[in-house]
Amino acid sequence: MPLLTVFQTPPEAAPAPPETLAEKTRYASPHEMAHGIALPVNIYPLFENALCAHYGRDPVAHRRAIGALMARFSGIAAANPYAQLPVARTAEEIISPQGDNRYIGYPYTKYLNANMFVDQAAALLLMSTAAADRLGVPQEKRVYLHGSADTHEKILLSERVNYWSSPAIRVGAREALASAGATVADIAHMDLYSCFPSAVEIAADEIGLAHDDPRGLTLTGGLPYFGGPGNAYSMHGIAEVAARCRASPGSRGLVFANGGYLTKHSFGVWSTGPRDFHRADPAGYQAEIDAMESPPFTETPAGGGVIETFTVVHDKGEPAFAILVGRQADGVRFLAQLHENPGALIDVPAIGRPVTVAAGAPVNLARLA
């Protein structure tokens, strides 16, 4: 496992009782969970299909684009000795729903889903400069945090401003780079959280990076191929950035971490030289995100509407049902499931397609108009 340099120190008693963490964030409402909005494999495809429409792409062309993006990630994983699946795959291989690479939630095949159930670990040793001096840590081994930020979206998916952007990533990246006295052009090494392609695409868009940036968007190979146990994945990203900063003193690295359903975001800018910076209270810039207006929402829609975004959930590679986020004629957002011929939404333009919806318990049911 990749490690920062670790030094043994004598054991000591804890200076205070352990901290009690706050109540865990509830990422989904009961209404959302009833409609299938609970598992990441059902949710990130909602972002992906919204991105397809936002980019103005044909669905098949969009699948090819995400295949090309993730083929580059798999190539990085193939050269990483710590990767769980070090296999370079072609874009066509990644996106083709054949054999074991079946659809999970359209447009994602298995090779486009995070590989979480792996046994990996990384460790970081954090200390003050004074402690490093006292322990004799060589200067060439030291990597310093130059800037950071933490943000979160509107927590519930039904409250998001839209499904193709991330105001919280945009604000967080802006604040982290500003606190580091850097711009995105100054970053030499970066690792963007990569549980699913949509997380990479949205983060790149908001940070101001091309999807094919020659610097590369991952240092590990990403969660589908490098793997990663939940949120600890970004610790691997930090370890990889540290190694590259050490190898190129004075260069800067950026790590973007994500939690929830593209919900919580953390950013760190790293380099080898010491730099004093003031960490701003996240509440200050978080207020900018919180003030953004969410679309009106109803749990009991009725009548006509259009698809805002969707995914087709598969069972053993076969379409089982579709999850729809829709808008009524008055702009009110709703959730529904489509059970009649969900495969009709695959590889055809579906965003904006008319539907009729009826409120139900536990789920609202939609039909294609």
C-alpha positions in Angstrom: 0.0 0.0 0.0 1.3 3.5 -0.7 2.5 5.2 2.4 3.9 8.6 3.4 7.0 8.2 5.5 6.1 7.0 9.0 8.2 7.6 12.1 7.8 5.7 15.4 7.3 7.8 18.5 6.8 6.8 22.1 3.3 6.0 23.1 1.5 8.7 25.1 -1.9 9.1 26.8 -4.6 10.8 25.0 -4.8 14.5 26.1 -8.6 14.4 26.1 -11.6 12.0 25.8 -12.3 11.0 22.2 -14.5 13.3 20.2 -18.1 12.4 19.6 -19.0 12.8 16.0 -22.1 14.7 15.0 -25.2 12.8 13.7 -24.6 11.3 10.3 -26.0 13.1 7.3 -29.2 11.7 5.9 -28.5 11.7 2.2 -31.9 10.6 1.0 -35.5 11.1 2.1 -38.0 8.2 2.6 -39.7 9.3 -0.6 -36.5 9.2 -2.6 -35.5 5.9 -1.2 -38.9 4.4 -2.1 -38.2 5.4 -5.7 -34.8 3.7 -5.8 -32.7 6.8 -5.0 -30.5 5.2 -2.3 -27.8 3.1 -4.1 -25.0 5.0 -5.8 -25.4 2.7 -8.8 -28.9 4.1 -9.3 -28.0 7.7 -8.7 -24.8 8.6 -10.6 -26.4 7.4 -13.9 -29.0 10.2 -13.4 -26.2 12.7 -13.5 -24.7 11.0 -16.6 -27.9 11.1 -18.6 -28.4 14.7 -17.7 -24.8 15.5 -18.8 -25.5 13.8 -22.2 -28.4 16.2 -22.8 -26.4 19.2 -21.4 -23.5 18.5 -23.8 -26.0 18.1 -26.7 -24.8 14.6 -27.6 -26.6 11.7 -29.1 -26.7 9.0 -26.3 -24.6 6.5 -28.3 -22.0 9.2 -28.9 -22.0 10.1 -25.2 -21.4 6.5 -24.2 -18.4 6.5 -26.5 -17.1 9.7 -24.9 -17.3 8.3 -21.4 -15.7 5.1 -22.6 -12.8 7.2 -24.0 -12.5 9.0 -20.7 -12.5 5.9 -18.6 -10.1 4.0 -21.0 -7.5 6.6 -20.0 -8.2 5.8 -16.3 -7.8 2.1 -16.9 -4.5 2.8 -18.6 -3.3 4.6 -15.5 -4.5 1.7 -13.3 -2.7 -0.8 -15.5 0.6 0.9 -14.7 -0.2 1.3 -10.9 1.3 -1.5 -8.8 -1.4 -0.9 -6.1 -4.4 -1.2 -8.5 -7.0 -3.9 -7.8 -7.7 -4.3 -11.6 -4.6 -3.3 -13.4 -6.0 -4.0 -16.9 -5.9 -1.5 -19.7 -9.2 -1.7 -21.6 -10.4 0.0 -24.8 -13.3 2.4 -24.8 -15.4 0.0 -26.8 -14.7 -2.8 -24.3 -15.7 -0.6 -21.4 -19.0 0.6 -22.7 -20.2 -2.6 -24.5 -22.8 -4.5 -22.4 -21.5 -8.0 -23.2 -20.7 -11.0 -21.1 -19.8 -10.1 -17.5 -19.8 -6.4 -18.4 -23.6 -6.1 -18.2 -25.5 -2.9 -17.7 -26.1 -2.0 -14.0 -27.9 1.3 -14.4 -28.0 2.7 -17.9 -25.7 4.1 -19.4 -23.2 2.4 -17.0 -21.9 -1.1 -17.6 -20.1 -2.9 -14.8 -16.8 -1.6 -15.9 -18.0 2.0 -15.3 -19.0 1.4 -11.7 -16.8 1.9 -8.6 -15.0 -1.2 -7.5 -15.5 -0.8 -3.7 -15.3 -4.3 -2.3 -11.5 -4.5 -2.2 -9.0 -4.8 0.5 -6.8 -1.7 0.3 -5.3 0.7 2.7 -3.2 3.9 2.8 -1.8 5.9 5.6 -0.8 9.6 6.1 1.3 11.0 8.9 0.4 14.6 9.7 2.5 16.8 11.9 3.7 20.3 12.5 6.9 21.6 11.0 8.3 21.8 14.6 7.5 18.1 15.1 9.1 17.2 11.8 12.2 19.1 12.8 12.3 17.4 16.2 11.9 13.9 14.6 14.5 14.7 11.9 12.2 14.3 8.9 14.4 15.2 5.9 13.2 18.2 4.0 13.0 16.3 0.7 10.4 14.0 2.3 8.1 16.8 3.4 4.9 17.7 1.6 2.8 20.7 2.8 -0.9 21.5 2.5 -1.0 24.9 0.7 -4.8 25.3 0.5 -8.1 23.6 1.2 -11.8 23.9 1.2 -14.9 21.9 2.1 -18.4 22.3 0.6 -21.6 20.4 0.1 -24.5 20.5 -2.3 -28.2 20.7 -1.4 -28.2 17.4 0.5 -31.3 15.8 -1.0 -31.1 14.8 -4.7 -34.6 16.1 -5.3 -33.4 19.6 -4.2 -30.4 19.9 -6.6 -30.3 22.9 -8.8 -29.9 20.6 -11.8 -28.2 17.2 -12.5 -25.4 18.2 -14.8 -23.5 20.7 -12.6 -22.1 21.1 -9.1 -22.1 24.6 -7.6 -20.4 23.2 -4.5 -17.5 21.8 -6.5 -17.2 25.1 -8.4 -17.1 27.1 -5.2 -14.9 24.6 -3.3 -12.2 24.4 -6.1 -12.2 28.2 -6.3 -11.7 28.6 -2.6 -9.0 25.9 -2.3 -7.0 27.3 -5.2 -7.3 30.9 -3.9 -6.1 29.9 -0.5 -3.1 28.2 -2.1 -2.4 31.3 -4.2 -2.7 29.2 -7.3 -4.8 28.7 -10.4 -5.7 25.5 -12.1 -2.9 26.2 -14.6 -0.4 25.9 -11.8 -1.4 22.3 -10.9 1.0 19.7 -12.2 -0.6 16.6 -10.6 -4.2 15.9 -9.8 -6.6 13.2 -8.7 -10.3 13.7 -9.1 -12.7 11.5 -7.2 -13.9 9.0 -9.7 -16.5 6.6 -8.4 -18.4 7.0 -11.7 -17.7 8.9 -14.9 -20.2 11.6 -14.1 -18.3 12.6 -11.0 -15.2 13.1 -13.0 -16.9 15.0 -15.8 -18.8 17.3 -13.5 -15.7 18.0 -11.3 -13.6 18.7 -14.4 -16.2 21.0 -15.8 -16.5 23.0 -12.6 -12.7 23.1 -11.9 -12.1 24.2 -15.4 -10.4 21.1 -16.8 -10.8 19.5 -20.2 -11.8 15.8 -20.0 -8.7 14.9 -21.9 -6.4 17.3 -20.1 -2.8 16.2 -20.9 -1.9 16.3 -17.2 -4.4 13.5 -16.6 -7.3 13.5 -14.2 -6.2 10.6 -12.1 -3.0 9.3 -10.5 -4.4 6.0 -9.3 -6.6 4.8 -12.1 -9.8 5.7 -10.4 -12.3 3.7 -8.3 -13.6 1.4 -11.1 -10.1 0.0 -11.8 -7.8 1.1 -8.9 -10.6 0.5 -6.4 -11.1 2.1 -3.1 -12.8 1.4 0.2 -15.4 4.2 0.4 -14.2 7.6 1.2 -10.7 6.4 2.1 -10.0 6.3 -1.6 -8.8 9.9 -1.6 -6.1 9.0 0.9 -4.5 7.0 -1.9 -4.9 10.2 -4.1 -3.0 12.2 -1.5 -0.3 9.6 -1.2 0.1 9.6 -5.0 0.2 13.4 -5.1 2.8 13.4 -2.3 5.1 11.0 -4.2 4.9 13.2 -7.3 5.5 16.4 -5.5 8.6 14.9 -3.8 9.8 13.7 -7.2 9.4 17.2 -8.7 10.1 19.7 -5.8 8.1 22.9 -6.1 5.3 21.4 -8.2 1.7 21.5 -6.9 -0.9 18.7 -6.7 -4.6 18.9 -6.3 -6.9 16.2 -4.7 -10.7 16.4 -5.0 -12.6 14.1 -2.7 -16.3 13.3 -2.7 -18.8 11.7 -0.4 -22.5 10.8 -0.7 -24.2 11.2 -4.0 -21.9 13.9 -5.4 -22.9 15.6 -2.1 -19.9 16.5 0.1 -16.7 17.8 -1.4 -13.2 18.3 0.0 -10.2 19.9 -1.8 -6.5 20.0 -1.0 -3.6 21.7 -2.8 -0.2 20.2 -1.9 3.5 21.1 -2.6 6.9 20.6 -1.1 7.7 24.1 0.2 6.2 25.4 3.4 3.4 28.0 3.0 1.4 29.7 5.7 -2.3 30.0 4.8 -5.4 30.8 6.7 -8.1 28.2 6.4 -11.3 30.1 5.9 -14.4 29.0 7.8 -16.4 26.9 5.2 -19.6 28.4 6.5 -18.7 31.7 4.7 -18.6 30.3 1.2 -21.1 27.5 1.9 -23.7 30.3 2.3 -23.3 31.1 -1.4 -24.4 27.5 -2.3 -27.1 27.3 0.3 -28.7 30.5 -1.1 -29.2 28.9 -4.6 -32.9 28.3 -5.2 -34.1 24.7 -5.7 -36.9 23.9 -8.1 -40.3 23.4 -6.4 -41.0 19.7 -5.7 -44.0 17.6 -5.1 -44.4 14.0 -3.8 -47.8 13.7 -5.4 -47.6 14.5 -9.1 -50.5 14.0 -11.5 -51.0 14.5 -15.2 -48.4 15.3 -17.9 -44.7 16.1 -17.5 -41.4 15.6 -19.1 -38.2 13.7 -18.2 -35.6 15.8 -16.6 -33.2 12.9 -16.2 -33.5 9.1 -15.8 -31.7 5.8 -15.5 -32.8 2.3 -16.5 -32.1 -0.1 -13.6 -31.1 -3.6 -14.8 -31.4 -7.0 -13.1 -28.8 -9.5 -14.4 -28.3 -7.4 -17.5 -32.0 -7.0 -18.3 -34.0 -3.8 -18.0 -36.1 -4.0 -14.8 -37.5 -0.5 -14.4 -36.6 3.1 -14.9 -36.2 5.8 -12.3 -37.4 9.2 -13.6 -36.9 12.7 -12.3 -39.5 14.7 -14.1 -41.0 18.2 -14.4 -44.7 19.0 -14.6 -45.9 21.7 -17.0 -45.6 24.3 -14.2 -41.9 23.4 -13.6 -42.5 21.4 -10.4 -40.1 18.5 -10.1 -41.3 15.0 -9.2 -39.9 11.4 -8.9 -41.5 8.4 -10.5 -40.8 4.9 -11.7 -41.5 3.5 -15.2 -42.3 -0.2 -15.4 -43.8 -0.5 -18.9 -41.0 -1.1 -21.4 -38.2 0.7 -19.7 -35.8 -0.5 -22.4 -37.4 2.1 -24.7 -35.3 4.7 -23.1 -32.0 3.1 -23.9 -29.7 4.7 -26.5 -32.4 7.2 -27.7 -32.8 10.9 -26.8 -35.0 10.7 -23.6 -34.4 14.0 -21.8 -37.5 16.2 -22.4 -39.6 13.2 -23.5 -43.3 13.6 -22.5 -44.7 11.3 -19.8 -47.9 11.0 -17.8 -47.6 10.3 -14.1 -49.9 9.3 -11.3 -49.2 9.6 -7.6 -49.0 6.3 -5.8 -47.9 4.6 -2.7 -45.1 3.8 -2.2 -44.0 5.0 -5.6 -45.4 7.3 -8.3 -45.8 5.5 -11.7 -45.1 7.0 -15.1 -45.9 6.0 -18.6 -44.3 7.3 -21.8 -46.7 9.6 -23.6 
